[in-house]
Amino acid sequence: MAEKTDWEMKAANLLKAELKRKGVTYAQLVEKLAEIGVDEKEVNVRNKLSRGKFTAAFLLQCLQATGSEHLRL
């Protein structure tokens, strides 16, 4: 299996930190994504964040679903 690049790790950590800051679990994220029309399974979300392999669109969907308006890079 290929190792995560620094950028993939940064993206995954950024999203994980935002979820933690908002107090949103993966299960809750799946529910919030469904509310905006994004169909994901909890196991898929967990795997995406674990691997750090997800699209910019998925990142934006997650941020929108959790009500995040600002990010600190």
C-alpha positions as CSV (number, residue, x, y, z in Angstrom):
1,M,0.0,0.0,0.0
2,A,1.3,3.4,-0.9
3,E,2.2,5.8,2.0
4,K,0.3,9.0,2.5
5,T,1.9,12.0,1.1
6,D,2.5,15.1,3.3
7,W,-0.4,16.8,1.5
8,E,-2.8,13.9,2.0
9,M,-1.9,13.8,5.7
10,K,-2.4,17.6,6.0
11,A,-5.8,17.4,4.3
12,A,-7.0,14.5,6.5
13,N,-5.7,16.2,9.6
14,L,-7.4,19.4,8.7
15,L,-10.7,17.7,8.3
16,K,-10.3,15.6,11.4
17,A,-9.4,18.6,13.4
18,E,-12.5,20.5,12.1
19,L,-14.7,17.6,13.0
20,K,-13.2,17.4,16.5
21,R,-13.6,21.2,17.0
22,K,-17.2,21.0,16.0
23,G,-17.8,17.8,18.1
24,V,-19.0,15.9,15.0
25,T,-18.5,12.1,14.9
26,Y,-18.2,10.2,11.7
27,A,-21.7,8.9,12.1
28,Q,-23.0,12.4,12.6
29,L,-21.1,13.6,9.6
30,V,-22.8,10.9,7.5
31,E,-26.2,12.2,8.6
32,K,-25.2,15.8,7.9
33,L,-23.9,14.9,4.5
34,A,-27.2,13.1,3.7
35,E,-29.0,16.3,4.7
36,I,-27.2,18.2,1.8
37,G,-27.7,15.3,-0.6
38,V,-24.4,13.5,-0.3
39,D,-24.8,9.7,0.1
40,E,-21.9,8.2,2.1
41,K,-21.5,5.3,4.4
42,E,-19.7,5.7,7.8
43,V,-17.1,3.1,6.9
44,N,-16.3,4.9,3.6
45,V,-15.9,8.2,5.5
46,R,-13.7,6.5,8.1
47,N,-11.5,5.0,5.3
48,K,-11.2,8.2,3.4
49,L,-10.0,10.1,6.4
50,S,-7.8,7.2,7.5
51,R,-6.1,7.0,4.1
52,G,-6.1,10.7,3.4
53,K,-7.5,10.0,0.0
54,F,-10.4,12.2,-0.9
55,T,-11.3,14.8,-3.3
56,A,-11.4,18.6,-2.7
57,A,-15.2,18.3,-3.4
58,F,-15.6,15.8,-0.5
59,L,-13.6,18.2,1.7
60,L,-15.9,21.0,0.8
61,Q,-19.0,18.9,1.2
62,C,-17.9,17.9,4.7
63,L,-17.1,21.5,5.6
64,Q,-20.5,22.7,4.3
65,A,-22.3,19.9,6.1
66,T,-20.7,20.8,9.4
67,G,-21.4,24.5,9.0
68,S,-17.7,25.4,8.9
69,E,-17.1,28.8,7.4
70,H,-13.4,29.4,8.2
71,L,-10.3,27.2,8.2
72,R,-6.9,27.8,9.8
73,L,-4.2,26.4,7.7
